[in-house]
Amino acid sequence: MMQQMEVFPTAVDLKRVDPSLNMRRFYRMTIQPDLFGGACLVREWGRIGFRGQMLIEQHPDEGHAVTALLKLASVKRRRGYLNSRQ
């Protein structure tokens, strides 16, 4: 059986490390289904190695949540965040 590749991401892990500024930050976003047929964009951020903060945004469907995730990821990358696996 062939497995279909995901076109739109449902999770993004970003980090920004700059030793000269003592900066070690992470930003994580995931899309989770909610109980009412919609989708939630779960955002977590903070200093690497610490708990950080969390915000849950509700969206009417997964498409809207993916759009919000991609838009936020673009903003974070412009501010110097990179994918965690780089």
Summary of the structure (lengths in Angstrom):
residues: 86
radius of gyration: 14.4
end to end distance: 30.5
largest distance: 49.6
contacts: 206
relative contact order: 0.25
helix: 23%
strand: 43%
